[in-house]
Every structure is written in structure tokens, then in C-alpha cells.
Amino acid sequence: MRGNIVVGQSGGPTAVINSSIAGVYAAAKKVGVKKVFGMVHGIEGFLEDQLIEMEDYLEHPTGIELLKRTPSAFLGSCRFKMPKIEGHEDVYEKVFEIMEKHDIECLFYAGGNDSMDTVKMLSDYAAAHGKPQRFMGVPKTIDNDLPVTDHCPGYGSAAKYIATSLKEVIRDNESFGAKKPTFCIVEIMGRNAGWLTAAAALAKGADCNGCDAIYLPEKTFDIDAFLEKAAYLGKTKSSVVIAVSEGIKVADGRYVCELANENVAVDAFGHKQMSGTAAYLAQLVAEKTGLKTRAIELSTLQRSATHLASLTDINEAFQAGYAALIAAEEGKTGMMITLDRNCDDPYQCGTSAYDIHAIANVERKVPDEWITPDGCGLTDAYIKYARPLIMGELLPIFVDGLPLHLVRK
Amino acid sequence: MRGNIVVGQSGGPTAVINSSIAGVYAAAKKVGVKKVFGMVHGIEGFLEDQLIEMEDYLEHPTGIELLKRTPSAFLGSCRFKMPKIEGHEDVYEKVFEIMEKHDIECLFYAGGNDSMDTVKMLSDYAAAHGKPQRFMGVPKTIDNDLPVTDHCPGYGSAAKYIATSLKEVIRDNESFGAKKPTFCIVEIMGRNAGWLTAAAALAKGADCNGCDAIYLPEKTFDIDAFLEKAAYLGKTKSSVVIAVSEGIKVADGRYVCELANENVAVDAFGHKQMSGTAAYLAQLVAEKTGLKTRAIELSTLQRSATHLASLTDINEAFQAGYAALIAAEEGKTGMMITLDRNCDDPYQCGTSAYDIHAIANVERKVPDEWITPDGCGLTDAYIKYARPLIMGELLPIFVDGLPLHLVRK
């Protein structure tokens, strides 16, 4: 590329989304791209010409290392849905106008399903209107629900945090023993796909009995069966820890969190704001069993805990960004980088580029055969899949006792 | 000491309570104590003669290192209140009977206010009845509310976790910028003392603007003033993160969490089970401002996150246990080890032993002069006090991608 590029971040942040822009930047510098712009608050900010130069932050040798250790979206994120092209050509023309103004040849967008739709729309528009600019997607989502790719950058770190926290919560919960059994329900993110909640299964090991049950949104949630199981566990165990997805639904299609609160808010994409599933179930269990219960929501902690990020995840996020730049350099457009697992043991993973049309707006769920027949556990096949993704650590740079972050001026 | 000793843990676990029993064990081995017993589930288990030999777990050189990295109470904890002596002499005699049976000369008890009461009662009984056995308290509480001692082992690690998590939550919360401001309320433990919530102030630094307000239980909570401030912040800021103690109370003495739920459960010590303060306030803010709100409870995560423990805290917890053994070896009884700060900069801290009667059942709160005049912030004096306590890290031993723990067989 002889001109410049721009990179942006979109959707819910992850612990490693910044590693992807670090990867784009590093590859761009290698192939001689002149300027790497960052769009502030994704395509929404780009439409207002809000750009920064990445060089201002990354020219110092510690810049990239610090960026890799910074949670959330360094550039700022957005939840902006590109309008359909027909009748909104002005919005699309605006994107190309700003790209031309800054001599931007390629736009890189790190995000999940909704963000890949933006890449698709823009590359479709370019193709239909003979525009030379290219558009590349970099996968990013703690939800791990993008298709084609073996897994998504962001998932490994969230899974490592979830499994570590579950292990610590289980240890805490069992401290009072049989005299004071506590029934603890931990709510984990994941609206439709149970990948994050499945990570609770990783807590089990030689030094931890793991969760007593794990409920994914892939299976219809039966409250009566749950309460029956809860009563049994409460009678037979001195400590009970259960993991539930925020997105579990009862047979009539309502989310469990809606049973507690009918006025669930909705975001720009029409997604309901989830919360309160664990609290609702904990109250039911307390009423049914008389046990002391506790509800824990991992909330945004699970997507922002870069202090405990997976090194494998950080490296793959970096590589996905890097590969996107190289693919664009080769002339590709309208594609997303995928992670391709070559081997489970020892774990090896490469990258390739895939047609964005097969990816945008498609959600991949936990395969049925990875859920145990009773519907509340994960099989060894899942563990084999997920364990390599949480391996390794990248120690934060601690200043004043806390991890140091890179921030926009 | 020519005989044996026993060590126990009581009350809510911390990230470093196990370092204290490691310290007792290490000192005991040094001075030639024959056997170090561990009481399973504190004095409650001891009364049932539930003992293990620490040697079984700690003889291998990695044992102590692993114990230091294990959250919660390795020996199991309890919430058992010793009855008043009059009319319950049998319970006290039982303690001495079991001590004699195992040739136990001294009992070490790591815990907070309620646990120090157990040490006081037992040493008082021994004194009144001419018993030779000794009783030593080892401070332990994330609440940091024991008097006399400069601070309490367990607080520094909880504070480090709280400040790190707040910093990550703030980073996450600000990612969507002014177009989609989110109002986030984080609920932190602390029934009567605001030490833990105060730690939210440590998040502020060159790379973080910190919390927008911090509400401690030391100050009466004024809901109208809070909502007014919330509305102002919602209008003027693109991201708002507020820290509240679970123990904040309104003017009539009710806990804020009771306003949401009148049927708050009560534990063995008559303490109310707190939860729901942030959720209640977030709902009020949403109704008042129309903003998207989010409530996060750090729950038991904040006391069990040994993966992010403060090395200073681990070392001091170890030293407190060690000093307790040395003090007992010198013939002391009915005392608790205190941490004595000698210097702020560079931070230096020693230990001494103090009469348990001045400590048991006394709660130390955050001094009024460390709370800013507006009642929702901490002064530099607090930062100067707390910063040294969160310094340093002890890297977990990671196996299969997760911190390894030491567990009882």
C-alpha cells in the first residue's frame, strides 16, 4: 500500500481488542504504510472525521507493549448499525469521502457479528460503485460466536478470567463447610451462545471440584427441574456453585431475567440488556430450600480483566490484526481473518482470510454434542477445545500497585 | 515450646489468610515445635476434634509457596460465637480437654473482630482457671476494621483487587463515549467501615480519572442529594462510575439495601446479609435520568482474588503469623499481633503483640478527616496510608492456564 490506512473498534470491548490494533499497526509499519489512523468511537466517530494518528502513541518502543496490556477499546467503541444502502447512499458516500480526504486505502474494523456487518456493507458498496478502497474485518468478541473461525480473539481471556474467578469463588464458598452450606449462582455473559458460560467448566481440575451445574442458553431452562436439582444439591453437598448464562430462556421463549423484571431495556441493535438471572434464581432457591444463597454477576469484569488475559489470546488477537493488514496488502477486501486450528496437542493455530458474507450476522452456538446429556455440563471435547485458549499470561506493567494502561490524550 | 500447637481460621476468608498459617507453621518449625495441628473449620471443628497435621501438606518445599497462593481458608472457616462462660463451662472445658489430649500448648486463631473475641474468652477462661495453655490472635480481615493495628492482613489484597477492577470497569465504561453514556454503580463490601470502598480511590492515577464519587457507610447516605449529583454527572460526563459501600444507610438508620428488600437475612452474629444496594440505586438513577445504568457487585470475588494479591499483604500476613508464634514462645497469651507502621516513605512496617481486651469487638472506621468535605471522596491522607499496602505481586503458579491451589485431602 502506498497510502494510509485506518483502524477502528466496535461493539463490546474485550481484554485483547487492543492487541488487534497493535497487530494492524505493526504489520503496517513493516510493509511501509505511511500513516495508520485510528477512528475514535468506531465508524460513528469516523463519519464525523474523528481520527487520531497511532504513531503518536506507539512510536515509543513500550507503546505496543502497553497497548497489549490495556483493556477495553483504546480508540473508543460504538454500537452503530450502518443503515441499508438504498436511501442512505449519503452515509456511505461520507465514509468514502473521508477515506479519500486522508488518502486511506483500507479500513480495518475489529468487532463481532454486528461489526462484521459494517465491513460487509461497506465492501459491498465499494464493489457496486467501483470504489478502490478495501475493507477488512478483524474478529473480536468474548462471545466466541462468529462462524468459520475456530474461535474468536477475546474469548480466551474472558474464559481464563471466568474459570479463575469461578475457582476462587468455589474455594471461598466451600470455606464454611457442611454446617453452613451456601448456594452460590454465578451469572455469566452470553445472550444466545453459551461459550462464555461453558468456560466455567474449565475451573475443574485436580485441585477443584468445579461447578455443580452449568446452564447454557442453547438448552431450554426448566425452572422446576432446576429447583429439584438445587434442593438435592443443597441436601447432599456442603457447598454448591452453579454457573448460569444471562441468556437462559424458559420454554415459552422468555429470558429468565425477564421473569424477574418485565421492563428489560433494549439497545441500538434491539438486543435486550440482560441482568438479574442469578439474583432471581438465588431467591427461588432460598425460598425452596431455606439455604443461604448468593448471586454473583461477573458483569463487565469478565470482558475487561486484562490483568489476567490469556497470552495465547493476546498473541492471536495481535496476529489477526497483522494478518488483516497483510491480506489487504495482497489486495483482498470484504473479508474477515479467521483463526484456523491446525493441531490440538500441541496446540497450533494459523490465520486465513474468509468472505465476510459467510460471517456477518451468523451466530455460532456451542455444539449440542459438547453439552452433557443432562443439559447442565460440558463434555471433554469442549475442554479439549477451550483449554489451549486460556494458556499463558502476560504480566501487566504495575505502577503504584496497579496495572498501567495506555490512554488517548 | 516443647509440646504442640494448633492453628485455626475463622470468619470471612481473605486472599492471604493462608499466608498467616504459613507464617505460624514456619516459625513453629524454626523454634522446634513438635507438631503443628490445623483445626478444620475453626473452633467449631476443634470442639469436634477435627484436626489435621500441617506437616502432611507443608513438608514439601513447594507447600508453603502454594499455600500462600491459595485463596479462602485452607483449613476451612466457621462463624461460631463462643457462648458466655457462665453456664457454658462445659464448652470451655472441652477446648482444654482436646488441647491436653493432643499436648497442645498454644492455640493460634486468625480472624477479625468476632474471632478475636474467641481468643479473649479462651484466654480469660485459662487465666481464671489456672490453665497453662496460651491463646494468640492473628489479625485477618478484608474489612480493615480492627483497632490498634495500623492495618489488617487481607485488606491490602482486597484493596488491590478493588482498585484494579475499578480501573478496568472505568476503562470499559468509557469506551462508548458521549453518544452512549453509561452510569455504572459498583457495590463494595463493608458493613460498617468503609475501608474497602475507600480503596476505589486508589484507581485514580495518570492513566485513569478514577471514580466520580465514593460513598462510605461512615456518612449518612442522602438519596435526594445522590440523585441530584447523578443527574448532574449524567448530563456533564460521557462515562460515570460510582463506588458505594454495601453498608450505606439513610438518615432513619435503614440500610439502602433494605429499601429494596425488607426481608434481609441475618447470620449467626446477627449481622445482616447485604446485597442489592447498587442495583437499587442504579434503578433509581435510570428512572430519574433515563440513562443506561449498570450495577456491579464485587461480591466474594474481592476477598478471594488471590491471583491478584498484594505481595506486601502476603508478606505481612505471613509475618503476623510468624510473630504470633514467637510471642507465644516468649510466654505471651491473650494477645493479638499488630502491624506497626514505622515509616510511610519508604514504607516500613513491624509487628508487636497487644492485649486482646483492647481489640476484641472494637470496630475502627475510616477517620472523618480522610473523607472529603462533600462526603463522597477520599483525601490524599488516605491514599498515602493505603497505597503502600497494595504494592507488589506474587505470581500464581499456573497449571492448565489457571492458578494452582493447595487443598485438604
Interface residues (C-beta under 8 A of the other chain):
Chain A: P13 V40 H41 E44 G45 T70 P71 S72 A73 G76 S77 C78 R79 K160 A163 T164 S165 K167 E168 V169 R171 D172 N173 E174 S175 F176 G177 K179 K180 C184 L202 A203 G205 D207 C208 A265 A268 Q273 S275 G276 A279 A286 K292 R294 A295 I296 E297 S299 T300 L301 R303 S304 A305 T306 H307 L308 S310 R387 I390 M391 G392 E393 L395 F398 V399 D400 G401 L402 P403 L404 H405 L406 V407
Chain B: P13 V40 H41 E44 G45 T70 P71 S72 A73 G76 S77 C78 R79 K160 A163 T164 S165 K167 E168 V169 R171 D172 N173 E174 S175 F176 G177 K179 K180 C184 L202 A203 G205 D207 C208 A265 A268 Q273 S275 G276 A279 A286 K292 R294 A295 I296 E297 S299 T300 L301 R303 S304 A305 T306 H307 L308 S310 R387 I390 M391 G392 E393 L395 F398 V399 D400 G401 L402 P403 L404 H405 L406 V407
